Amino acid sequence: MKTSNEIRLAAADLLESRPNAWIQGEFRRKNDDGTYSYCMVGACREVAGYYAYATYSDDDAANAAADAAASAANADAVSAVSYNDAPGRTREGVITALRAI
């Protein structure tokens, strides 16, 4: 299993990989071209292997990594979901948060 740091950094890479890789309002969405877009938690889940294997340990690790990044970026963030979905949040802001700690 990947460490929290490995998950966060790989999730940042995933969200940076293409302009439409990041979304708000959903964990993961399949695009018309067959690719997926992810929120902060969804990207962490993807790189932790949750979508491939659907194991709760991978989901716990992914959620912990995303929540740590969100709380480090904004001490008032209740969760990574609320951080990701806040009005005015940007893909670049989420990527910066994932790389910051």
N, CA, C and O of each residue as an XYZ file, in Angstrom:
404
protein
N       0.842     -1.176      0.000
C       0.000      0.000      0.000
C       0.891      1.245      0.000
O       1.938      1.267      0.647
N       0.471      2.269     -0.724
C       1.221      3.513     -0.822
C       1.087      4.324      0.463
O       0.090      4.221      1.178
N       2.106      5.129      0.740
C       2.043      6.028      1.886
C       1.172      7.231      1.540
O       0.861      7.476      0.375
N       0.790      7.970      2.564
C      -0.006      9.172      2.365
C       0.709     10.166      1.452
O       0.082     10.769      0.581
N       2.006     10.338      1.644
C       2.767     11.260      0.788
C       2.778     10.791     -0.660
O       2.605     11.596     -1.576
N       2.978      9.501     -0.872
C       2.972      8.967     -2.240
C       1.616      9.167     -2.894
O       1.540      9.511     -4.074
N       0.549      8.955     -2.144
C      -0.805      9.138     -2.680
C      -1.031     10.595     -3.061
O      -1.496     10.882     -4.164
N      -0.706     11.512     -2.163
C      -0.920     12.929     -2.448
C      -0.149     13.402     -3.673
O      -0.699     14.099     -4.525
N       1.118     13.027     -3.761
C       1.941     13.479     -4.891
C       1.483     12.865     -6.212
O       1.473     13.539     -7.242
N       1.109     11.596     -6.183
C       0.606     10.948     -7.396
C      -0.744     11.536     -7.802
O      -1.022     11.675     -8.993
N      -1.578     11.881     -6.835
C      -2.867     12.512     -7.144
C      -2.642     13.879     -7.779
O      -3.342     14.246     -8.723
N      -1.677     14.633     -7.274
C      -1.349     15.928     -7.883
C      -0.897     15.735     -9.331
O      -1.312     16.478    -10.219
N      -0.054     14.745     -9.561
C       0.390     14.443    -10.934
C      -0.796     14.098    -11.823
O      -0.870     14.549    -12.966
N      -1.725     13.300    -11.303
C      -2.898     12.912    -12.078
C      -3.729     14.134    -12.446
O      -4.149     14.274    -13.595
N      -3.968     15.013    -11.492
C      -4.773     16.207    -11.775
C      -4.058     17.169    -12.711
O      -4.707     17.943    -13.414
N      -2.743     17.129    -12.731
C      -1.953     17.970    -13.641
C      -1.851     17.381    -15.041
O      -1.469     18.079    -15.980
N      -2.188     16.111    -15.190
C      -1.924     15.390    -16.440
C      -2.673     15.929    -17.655
O      -2.213     15.771    -18.785
N      -3.812     16.559    -17.434
C      -4.563     17.143    -18.540
C      -5.539     18.179    -17.999
O      -5.943     18.092    -16.840
N      -5.924     19.150    -18.807
C      -6.755     20.254    -18.327
C      -8.098     19.830    -17.725
O      -8.588     20.478    -16.801
N      -8.692     18.760    -18.232
C     -10.006     18.363    -17.728
C      -9.929     17.250    -16.678
O     -10.925     16.566    -16.444
N      -8.784     17.055    -16.049
C      -8.621     15.976    -15.068
C      -9.298     16.295    -13.741
O      -9.614     15.376    -12.985
N      -9.530     17.575    -13.437
C     -10.104     17.970    -12.148
C     -11.562     18.386    -12.296
O     -11.939     19.033    -13.273
N     -12.374     18.008    -11.320
C     -13.786     18.393    -11.290
C     -14.204     18.759     -9.872
O     -13.487     18.503     -8.905
N     -15.352     19.348     -9.779
C     -16.005     19.602     -8.508
C     -17.357     18.900     -8.527
O     -17.947     18.695     -9.588
N     -17.844     18.533     -7.331
C     -19.190     17.996     -7.213
C     -19.331     16.494     -7.361
O     -20.399     15.954     -7.076
N     -18.307     15.812     -7.790
C     -18.320     14.356     -7.936
C     -16.931     13.839     -7.599
O     -15.946     14.566     -7.728
N     -16.846     12.575     -7.165
C     -15.543     11.970     -6.918
C     -14.836     11.634     -8.225
O     -13.640     11.881     -8.385
N     -15.601     11.064     -9.159
C     -15.032     10.638    -10.440
C     -16.126     10.696    -11.496
O     -17.279     10.351    -11.237
N     -15.740     11.144    -12.703
C     -16.696     11.216    -13.809
C     -16.020     10.710    -15.073
O     -14.893     11.092    -15.388
N     -16.720      9.850    -15.788
C     -16.199      9.379    -17.071
C     -16.556     10.404    -18.140
O     -17.713     10.802    -18.278
N     -15.555     10.818    -18.884
C     -15.732     11.807    -19.944
C     -16.100     11.118    -21.255
O     -15.938      9.906    -21.398
N     -16.593     11.897    -22.199
C     -16.997     11.362    -23.499
C     -15.853     10.678    -24.237
O     -16.086      9.768    -25.032
N     -14.618     11.110    -23.982
C     -13.469     10.522    -24.671
C     -12.920      9.275    -23.965
O     -11.900      8.723    -24.379
N     -13.602      8.835    -22.895
C     -13.192      7.625    -22.182
C     -12.252      7.869    -21.020
O     -11.983      6.953    -20.242
N     -11.744      9.095    -20.886
C     -10.897      9.426    -19.738
C     -11.783      9.730    -18.531
O     -13.004      9.827    -18.651
N     -11.157      9.876    -17.384
C     -11.884     10.230    -16.168
C     -11.394     11.561    -15.636
O     -10.238     11.938    -15.824
N     -12.292     12.265    -14.970
C     -11.968     13.470    -14.227
C     -12.238     13.173    -12.759
O     -13.093     12.349    -12.433
N     -11.500     13.852    -11.868
C     -11.552     13.535    -10.447
C     -11.564     14.793     -9.594
O     -11.008     15.823     -9.974
N     -12.207     14.693     -8.438
C     -12.017     15.710     -7.415
C     -10.770     15.322     -6.623
O     -10.118     14.327     -6.941
N     -10.445     16.085     -5.616
C      -9.263     15.820     -4.801
C      -9.297     14.412     -4.201
O      -8.307     13.684     -4.259
N     -10.435     14.036     -3.627
C     -10.567     12.708     -3.023
C     -10.554     11.630     -4.099
O      -9.903     10.598     -3.936
N     -11.263     11.859     -5.191
C     -11.303     10.884     -6.275
C      -9.928     10.604     -6.859
O      -9.604      9.459     -7.172
N      -9.116     11.649     -7.008
C      -7.750     11.458     -7.517
C      -6.927     10.634     -6.535
O      -6.163      9.759     -6.942
N      -7.082     10.912     -5.249
C      -6.366     10.124     -4.237
C      -6.839      8.674     -4.262
O      -6.032      7.752     -4.140
N      -8.139      8.474     -4.421
C      -8.667      7.104     -4.512
C      -8.101      6.378     -5.739
O      -7.734      5.206     -5.659
N      -8.035      7.072     -6.853
C      -7.531      6.449     -8.089
C      -6.102      5.967     -7.905
O      -5.791      4.818     -8.217
N      -5.239      6.823     -7.408
C      -3.839      6.440     -7.291
C      -3.584      5.456     -6.154
O      -2.582      4.742     -6.164
N      -4.488      5.415     -5.171
C      -4.363      4.439     -4.079
C      -4.838      3.058     -4.504
O      -4.582      2.069     -3.816
N      -5.529      2.989     -5.638
C      -6.008      1.703     -6.139
C      -7.436      1.375     -5.767
O      -7.911      0.275     -6.046
N      -8.123      2.304     -5.148
C      -9.491      2.034     -4.699
C     -10.421      1.666     -5.849
O     -11.195      0.717     -5.727
N     -10.364      2.388     -6.950
C     -11.275      2.095     -8.061
C     -10.926      0.782     -8.752
O     -11.809      0.117     -9.294
N      -9.672      0.408     -8.738
C      -9.254     -0.846     -9.370
C      -9.577     -2.056     -8.497
O      -9.964     -3.108     -9.005
N      -9.417     -1.902     -7.185
C      -9.563     -3.047     -6.286
C     -10.720     -2.919     -5.310
O     -11.166     -3.914     -4.739
N     -11.210     -1.695     -5.115
C     -12.324     -1.411     -4.204
C     -12.110     -1.999     -2.814
O     -12.986     -2.671     -2.271
N     -10.938     -1.739     -2.248
C     -10.681     -2.192     -0.884
C     -10.813     -1.020      0.073
O     -10.401      0.099     -0.235
N     -11.383     -1.283      1.220
C     -11.591     -0.218      2.187
C     -10.275      0.354      2.703
O     -10.208      1.542      3.016
N      -9.235     -0.461      2.798
C      -7.958      0.073      3.273
C      -7.422      1.111      2.289
O      -6.855      2.119      2.712
N      -7.588      0.885      0.994
C      -7.160      1.865     -0.004
C      -8.005      3.134      0.099
O      -7.485      4.238     -0.062
N      -9.304      2.984      0.367
C     -10.178      4.145      0.512
C      -9.796      4.942      1.756
O      -9.756      6.172      1.710
N      -9.515      4.266      2.860
C      -9.107      4.955      4.083
C      -7.813      5.733      3.855
O      -7.692      6.879      4.287
N      -6.853      5.115      3.181
C      -5.574      5.779      2.907
C      -5.784      6.985      2.002
O      -5.184      8.037      2.224
N      -6.618      6.846      0.999
C      -6.894      7.940      0.071
C      -7.581      9.098      0.783
O      -7.201     10.255      0.600
N      -8.588      8.793      1.592
C      -9.300      9.846      2.313
C      -8.378     10.561      3.294
O      -8.437     11.785      3.415
N      -7.532      9.818      3.991
C      -6.597     10.428      4.946
C      -5.619     11.355      4.230
O      -5.319     12.440      4.727
N      -5.122     10.936      3.071
C      -4.182     11.770      2.306
C      -4.860     13.055      1.849
O      -4.291     14.137      1.991
N      -6.055     12.949      1.308
C      -6.772     14.128      0.822
C      -7.141     15.061      1.971
O      -6.989     16.277      1.852
N      -7.622     14.509      3.075
C      -7.987     15.346      4.222
C      -6.777     16.060      4.803
O      -6.885     17.218      5.207
N      -5.624     15.394      4.854
C      -4.401     16.027      5.365
C      -4.007     17.212      4.488
O      -3.630     18.267      4.999
N      -4.092     17.041      3.184
C      -3.749     18.132      2.264
C      -4.725     19.289      2.415
O      -4.310     20.448      2.440
N      -6.013     18.991      2.515
C      -7.022     20.045      2.646
C      -6.854     20.816      3.946
O      -6.935     22.045      3.946
N      -6.624     20.124      5.048
C      -6.492     20.832      6.324
C      -5.189     21.615      6.391
O      -5.137     22.658      7.044
N      -4.136     21.142      5.734
C      -2.882     21.898      5.696
C      -3.041     23.163      4.857
O      -2.450     24.198      5.166
N      -3.835     23.078      3.803
C      -4.041     24.231      2.923
C      -4.998     25.247      3.538
O      -4.882     26.447      3.287
N      -5.940     24.763      4.342
C      -6.949     25.639      4.925
C      -7.397     25.024      6.239
O      -8.141     24.043      6.247
N      -6.951     25.588      7.336
C      -7.260     25.024      8.655
C      -8.761     24.965      8.927
O      -9.200     24.193      9.780
N      -9.546     25.759      8.223
C     -10.994     25.760      8.412
C     -11.707     24.708      7.567
O     -12.921     24.541      7.693
N     -10.982     24.004      6.716
C     -11.603     22.997      5.852
C     -12.131     21.856      6.707
O     -11.395     21.277      7.507
N     -13.392     21.540      6.539
C     -14.016     20.457      7.283
C     -13.563     19.115      6.733
O     -13.370     18.162      7.488
N     -13.395     19.042      5.432
C     -12.967     17.811      4.769
C     -12.378     18.163      3.417
O     -12.483     19.296      2.947
N     -11.759     17.174      2.806
C     -11.218     17.381      1.463
C     -12.340     17.655      0.467
O     -12.154     18.415     -0.482
N     -13.491     17.048      0.675
C     -14.626     17.276     -0.230
C     -15.058     18.735     -0.171
O     -15.256     19.369     -1.208
N     -15.207     19.272      1.046
C     -15.626     20.673      1.153
C     -14.542     21.616      0.636
O     -14.851     22.659      0.060
N     -13.281     21.258      0.837
C     -12.182     22.068      0.314
C     -12.220     22.080     -1.214
O     -12.172     23.147     -1.827
N     -12.306     20.908     -1.825
C     -12.323     20.780     -3.283
C     -13.502     21.528     -3.898
O     -13.358     22.186     -4.928
N     -14.665     21.423     -3.265
C     -15.890     21.958     -3.848
C     -16.207     23.400     -3.452
O     -17.255     23.924     -3.831
N     -15.327     24.041     -2.702
C     -15.575     25.427     -2.296
C     -15.669     26.331     -3.527
O     -14.899     26.180     -4.476
N     -16.612     27.264     -3.503
C     -16.709     28.208     -4.629
C     -15.378     28.931     -4.844
O     -14.732     29.363     -3.889
N     -14.991     29.053     -6.081
C     -13.761     29.736     -6.431
C     -12.510     28.865     -6.386
O     -11.431     29.308     -6.780
N     -12.646     27.629     -5.909
C     -11.488     26.721     -5.864
C     -11.066     26.416     -7.291
O     -11.909     26.324     -8.183
N      -9.786     26.260     -7.509
C      -9.257     25.969     -8.836
C      -8.471     24.664     -8.830
O      -8.056     24.174     -7.780
N      -8.279     24.126    -10.001
C      -7.447     22.931    -10.157
C      -6.047     23.202     -9.623
O      -5.473     22.367     -8.924
N      -5.505     24.356     -9.947
C      -4.154     24.691     -9.500
C      -4.082     24.768     -7.979
O      -3.086     24.352     -7.386
N      -5.130     25.297     -7.338
C      -5.152     25.374     -5.882
C      -5.173     24.002     -5.249
O      -4.501     23.770     -4.245
N      -5.934     23.092     -5.821
C      -6.006     21.723     -5.302
C      -4.661     21.016     -5.500
O      -4.191     20.318     -4.601
N      -4.051     21.191     -6.652
C      -2.740     20.583     -6.911
C      -1.703     21.123     -5.927
O      -0.901     20.359     -5.388
N      -1.716     22.413     -5.697
C      -0.791     23.020     -4.737
C      -1.005     22.451     -3.349
O      -0.037     22.163     -2.645
N      -2.257     22.283     -2.939
C      -2.557     21.720     -1.624
C      -2.040     20.305     -1.511
O      -1.487     19.934     -0.476
N      -2.204     19.501     -2.554
C      -1.725     18.117     -2.524
C      -0.209     18.054     -2.428
O       0.324     17.124     -1.822
N       0.489     19.002     -3.000
C       1.954     18.992     -2.984
C       2.548     19.694     -1.753
O       3.742     19.556     -1.488
N       1.740     20.438     -1.007
C       2.257     21.353      0.010
C       2.842     20.688      1.258
O       3.760     21.243      1.861
N       2.350     19.540      1.657
C       2.841     18.960      2.923
C       3.672     17.738      2.690
O       4.160     17.132      3.644
